[in-house]
Amino acid sequence: DGLLLPKDENYPKDFLRNRLTHIALKIDGLVVETVVTQEFINESSDTVDGTWNFPLPPDARAFRFRLWFGDRILVAELKEQQQAPNPGTGSGGVAAEVNRYIGPNGLRIPILNIAPNSIQRVELSYISFCDYSQGQVTYTYPFFSEDFITYPLEHLEMAIEVKSGSAIVGWSLPSFQDAEVLTNQPDRLAIRAVKAKAYPNSDIIFSYTADNTELGLRSEERRV
């Protein structure tokens, strides 16, 4: 999951508290668009600068980042470039651990002037590929961050839309026991799942099974 690392060494905690994560998926065959929205709380009485870190999957490409600033929504211009590591890497500690966590394709986006005792909202959109094996399509969201986040999120929500070239014969979302099916058609599926007090102790895995093993695309072709 995304982590908001304060730049001020006097901030009372290692991270701004993540209170909410909302994940929206649009899956078309093996291609998936992910939109993740997060809310963080500045728990100090001072204005804080920070860096938002996200473990973008190795095959993913981000195409939009939005930032709420007061009553405005700012849209970042994303450019493909080598990113500098978080400050403090040379001396180890939390910054170095976060750099390892987000990996070589991770995003680091500076967020300045977070107001005291306020909620900072961010939104990232990216495109990636699902894994495919013998008719089963699998998507993984990188939610495993318990090395940094030792408290439950107040709200975790996932909205999933699937468009398949073949009939959908089954699906699985183990992280949510009470997922609600909104649409259930032969080639379309829509699911909404909500959890309060969600601990980020495992990745979120969604999979669906089609009635054949081709889907019009062989598994090796998706890597081209």
N, C-alpha and C positions, 0 to 999 in steps of 0.2 A: 504494500500500500504506500501511498505518498506520505512523506515525512517533512515537516516544516521545522528546519533547524535554525534557531536564533543566532544572529551574529554577535549579539551582546554577551560577553562572558559573564556578566552579572545577572543574566536572566535566571530566575529561580530554578528552572528545570532544563533538561537537555533538549527538549522539544516543546513546541506549542502543542497543546492538547488537541488531538483529533476527536471531534465529537460526532461527526457524520461522514459516511461514505455511501454514495449512490452510484451504482454501476448500471449503465444502459448498454445493451448489446443488440446489434442488428447483424444477424448471420445470414449470409446468402451463399449457400453451398459450403465452401471452405473458407471464404473470405468473411472477416468479421470487423465491424466498426465498433470500437469501444469508446464510450463517453463516461469518464469518471469525474464525479463532482465531490469535493470534500469541503468540510468546514472545520476551521481551527480556532481555538480560543487563545487570545493573548491574556494570560492570567496575571500580568504585571500592571502596575499603575503608570508605566512609561511607554512611550512609542517605541516600537521594536522593528528592526530590519531582520529579514530572514532569507533563507534559501529553501525553496521547495524542491525536494528530491523524489524522483519516481523511478522504480525499476522497470523501465520500458523493455518488453521482451526482445530478444535478439533479432527476430524477423520483423519487428514492428516499425512503423513510421508514423510519427506524430504529425498532425496537420493543423491543429488549432489549440490554442491555450487562451482561456479567458480568465480575467481577474476582476473581482468585485472590489471597487474602491469608492466608499461612500455610496452615493446614489448613482454611480456610473459603472458601466461594464467596459473594461479595457481588453482589447484583443491584441495578443502579442504577435509579432512577426517572427515566425520560427525559421531559422536558417540552419542548414546542415553544416556543422563545424565541430572540431574537437573541443570538448568542454574542459575547463579547468577544474581540478579536484576541489572539494570543500576545504576551506582553510583549516589548518591544524593537522593535516595528514602526516606531515613530517614527524610530529610528536606523538602520533598514534591517537588513542582515545576515541571518543564518539565519532568525530568527523571521519577518521580513517575507517571505522566500522561501517558508517553509512556509505562511503565510497565503495567498499566491497559489496555491500548489500545491493546497491542499484546496478552494479556491473558496468561493463564497457559501453552498453547502449543506453545507460541511464540518463535521465534528464536532470539538470540543475537549473532552476529558474529563480533569479533574485526577486524578492517581494519586499518593497520598502514602505516605511511609514505605516506600519500596522498600529492602529490606534489603541490606546490603553483599554483594557477590559472589554475588548471588542471581538467580534467573530469575523474571521477572514475566510472568504469563500474563493475557491479556485475550480477550474474545470479544464480537463485535458481530453482531447479527441485523438484517437490513433487507429490505424488500420493494421491488421495482422492476419495470419493464417491459423486456422484450426488444424489440429492433428487429425489424421484419418487412418483407420485400419479396419478392413473387413466390414465396411458398411457403417462403422461407428465414427461419428465426428465429435471431437473433444476440444473444448475451450478451457483455458486456465487463466484465472485472474490472480496476479501476485499479491496475495493478502497476508502471507506469512511474515509478520514483522514483530513477533512477540519478544525478540531480543531487545527491541527499543520501546515497544508499547506494552506496558504491564497492567493496563487498566482496560475495561471493556468500553467499546464505542457506545454512545447513547443510541445510535441508529445506524443500521446497515440495511440497504435495500438494493434489490437487483431486478431490473426489467429486461426481459429477453424476448426478442422477435426472431423467428427462424423462418427462412424461405428455402425450401428444399426442392431439388430437381426430381426427387423420388418421394414416394409416400413415407411419412414418418411413422414408425411402428413402436417407438419407445423413447423415453428420455430419462435423465437422472440429474439431480441437483442435491447431493448429500448434505451440503452445508445448511440447507433450509428444509426443515421437516414439514412446514405448512405452506409450501409454495402453491399459489393459486393459478390455475389454468384459465386464461382469458379467451384464447382462441385455440381450437383443436380441430384442424382440417387436415386432409391427407398430406398436403404439401406445405402447410403453414402451422406455426405454433407460436403462441404468445403466453408468457409466464410472468407473474409478479410475485416476488418473495421479499418478506420483511422480517427483520430480526432486531429486537432491542437487546442492549447490553451484549454486543457481539465481541468476543475475544479474537484478536487477529493471530490465531495460533496455527492456521493451516491455509494453504491456497484454496481458492474457490474453484471447483471443477464442475462444469456443465457438459453433458454429452447427450447426443441424440443418435438414434439408430434408424437408418433408412432400409428399405426392403430389398436393396441389392448392394453389391460391393463396388459399383462403378461411379455412380453420381455424375457420370459424364467426364470424370477426371481421375486418372490414375494417381496413386499416392506419390509416386516419384515425380510426377509432372508439377505438383504444387511448389516444388523447390526451384523451378526454373525462373 
